[in-house]
Amino acid sequence: MRFLRGGSTDLTCPRVGLVITDTLVTSIAGAMRQFVTDHASDTAESGVITKIGTRQFGFAIHATTDQARLDFRRDYRALHYERIGVPGDVAAGVGALMAELGLAFAAIDFVVRTDGQWVFIGDVNPGGQYGWLEAATGVPLTDALADLLAHGPVPGAPTTGAST
């Protein structure tokens, strides 16, 4: 999905005929603040899926301070990371979303609730950083990306990142 500069500060997405104005951005920001407030009490951890070709690598971001629980970027020292499995329904949804967007790579953010439910927070980053997760967990994401670039999607590769 490409965004093109329209008038003064507007952005236009011609594929879906969407014009993103400053007012819309302000409304989205307000909605995201409300979402965070609504889900903060039942959030167990932040979840990130790094999707590389047909493979999905799930990570939990565990926070130990209130600031980091609200937004993990607020207190990096209070975080630790863990490789986790991606539930089948979430993996299927991510696969469908990536196919619709025509993306082979993205970092996708979730909130994982205390009841285990994954809640998509609307962030699909096709230029998402992953090195910090690779360094913290030892999961070979760079190797997976290199394989994708050199060979294309690997038929029969695990789609949930259960194995590397």
Secondary structure as a PSIPRED ss2 file (coil, helix, strand):
# PSIPRED VFORMAT (PSIPRED V4.0)

   1 M C   1.000  0.000  0.000
   2 R C   1.000  0.000  0.000
   3 F C   1.000  0.000  0.000
   4 L E   0.000  0.000  1.000
   5 R E   0.000  0.000  1.000
   6 G C   1.000  0.000  0.000
   7 G C   1.000  0.000  0.000
   8 S C   1.000  0.000  0.000
   9 T C   1.000  0.000  0.000
  10 D C   1.000  0.000  0.000
  11 L E   0.000  0.000  1.000
  12 T E   0.000  0.000  1.000
  13 C E   0.000  0.000  1.000
  14 P C   1.000  0.000  0.000
  15 R C   1.000  0.000  0.000
  16 V C   1.000  0.000  0.000
  17 G C   1.000  0.000  0.000
  18 L E   0.000  0.000  1.000
  19 V E   0.000  0.000  1.000
  20 I E   0.000  0.000  1.000
  21 T C   1.000  0.000  0.000
  22 D H   0.000  1.000  0.000
  23 T H   0.000  1.000  0.000
  24 L H   0.000  1.000  0.000
  25 V H   0.000  1.000  0.000
  26 T H   0.000  1.000  0.000
  27 S H   0.000  1.000  0.000
  28 I H   0.000  1.000  0.000
  29 A H   0.000  1.000  0.000
  30 G H   0.000  1.000  0.000
  31 A H   0.000  1.000  0.000
  32 M H   0.000  1.000  0.000
  33 R H   0.000  1.000  0.000
  34 Q H   0.000  1.000  0.000
  35 F H   0.000  1.000  0.000
  36 V H   0.000  1.000  0.000
  37 T H   0.000  1.000  0.000
  38 D H   0.000  1.000  0.000
  39 H H   0.000  1.000  0.000
  40 A H   0.000  1.000  0.000
  41 S H   0.000  1.000  0.000
  42 D H   0.000  1.000  0.000
  43 T E   0.000  0.000  1.000
  44 A E   0.000  0.000  1.000
  45 E E   0.000  0.000  1.000
  46 S E   0.000  0.000  1.000
  47 G E   0.000  0.000  1.000
  48 V E   0.000  0.000  1.000
  49 I E   0.000  0.000  1.000
  50 T E   0.000  0.000  1.000
  51 K E   0.000  0.000  1.000
  52 I E   0.000  0.000  1.000
  53 G C   1.000  0.000  0.000
  54 T C   1.000  0.000  0.000
  55 R E   0.000  0.000  1.000
  56 Q E   0.000  0.000  1.000
  57 F E   0.000  0.000  1.000
  58 G E   0.000  0.000  1.000
  59 F E   0.000  0.000  1.000
  60 A E   0.000  0.000  1.000
  61 I E   0.000  0.000  1.000
  62 H E   0.000  0.000  1.000
  63 A E   0.000  0.000  1.000
  64 T C   1.000  0.000  0.000
  65 T C   1.000  0.000  0.000
  66 D H   0.000  1.000  0.000
  67 Q H   0.000  1.000  0.000
  68 A H   0.000  1.000  0.000
  69 R H   0.000  1.000  0.000
  70 L H   0.000  1.000  0.000
  71 D C   1.000  0.000  0.000
  72 F H   0.000  1.000  0.000
  73 R H   0.000  1.000  0.000
  74 R H   0.000  1.000  0.000
  75 D C   1.000  0.000  0.000
  76 Y H   0.000  1.000  0.000
  77 R H   0.000  1.000  0.000
  78 A H   0.000  1.000  0.000
  79 L E   0.000  0.000  1.000
  80 H E   0.000  0.000  1.000
  81 Y E   0.000  0.000  1.000
  82 E E   0.000  0.000  1.000
  83 R E   0.000  0.000  1.000
  84 I E   0.000  0.000  1.000
  85 G C   1.000  0.000  0.000
  86 V C   1.000  0.000  0.000
  87 P C   1.000  0.000  0.000
  88 G H   0.000  1.000  0.000
  89 D H   0.000  1.000  0.000
  90 V H   0.000  1.000  0.000
  91 A H   0.000  1.000  0.000
  92 A H   0.000  1.000  0.000
  93 G H   0.000  1.000  0.000
  94 V H   0.000  1.000  0.000
  95 G H   0.000  1.000  0.000
  96 A H   0.000  1.000  0.000
  97 L H   0.000  1.000  0.000
  98 M H   0.000  1.000  0.000
  99 A H   0.000  1.000  0.000
 100 E H   0.000  1.000  0.000
 101 L H   0.000  1.000  0.000
 102 G C   1.000  0.000  0.000
 103 L C   1.000  0.000  0.000
 104 A C   1.000  0.000  0.000
 105 F E   0.000  0.000  1.000
 106 A E   0.000  0.000  1.000
 107 A E   0.000  0.000  1.000
 108 I E   0.000  0.000  1.000
 109 D E   0.000  0.000  1.000
 110 F E   0.000  0.000  1.000
 111 V E   0.000  0.000  1.000
 112 V E   0.000  0.000  1.000
 113 R E   0.000  0.000  1.000
 114 T C   1.000  0.000  0.000
 115 D C   1.000  0.000  0.000
 116 G C   1.000  0.000  0.000
 117 Q C   1.000  0.000  0.000
 118 W E   0.000  0.000  1.000
 119 V E   0.000  0.000  1.000
 120 F E   0.000  0.000  1.000
 121 I E   0.000  0.000  1.000
 122 G E   0.000  0.000  1.000
 123 D E   0.000  0.000  1.000
 124 V E   0.000  0.000  1.000
 125 N E   0.000  0.000  1.000
 126 P C   1.000  0.000  0.000
 127 G C   1.000  0.000  0.000
 128 G C   1.000  0.000  0.000
 129 Q C   1.000  0.000  0.000
 130 Y C   1.000  0.000  0.000
 131 G H   0.000  1.000  0.000
 132 W H   0.000  1.000  0.000
 133 L H   0.000  1.000  0.000
 134 E H   0.000  1.000  0.000
 135 A H   0.000  1.000  0.000
 136 A H   0.000  1.000  0.000
 137 T H   0.000  1.000  0.000
 138 G C   1.000  0.000  0.000
 139 V C   1.000  0.000  0.000
 140 P C   1.000  0.000  0.000
 141 L H   0.000  1.000  0.000
 142 T H   0.000  1.000  0.000
 143 D H   0.000  1.000  0.000
 144 A H   0.000  1.000  0.000
 145 L H   0.000  1.000  0.000
 146 A H   0.000  1.000  0.000
 147 D H   0.000  1.000  0.000
 148 L H   0.000  1.000  0.000
 149 L H   0.000  1.000  0.000
 150 A H   0.000  1.000  0.000
 151 H H   0.000  1.000  0.000
 152 G C   1.000  0.000  0.000
 153 P C   1.000  0.000  0.000
 154 V C   1.000  0.000  0.000
 155 P C   1.000  0.000  0.000
 156 G C   1.000  0.000  0.000
 157 A C   1.000  0.000  0.000
 158 P C   1.000  0.000  0.000
 159 T C   1.000  0.000  0.000
 160 T C   1.000  0.000  0.000
 161 G C   1.000  0.000  0.000
 162 A C   1.000  0.000  0.000
 163 S C   1.000  0.000  0.000
 164 T C   1.000  0.000  0.000
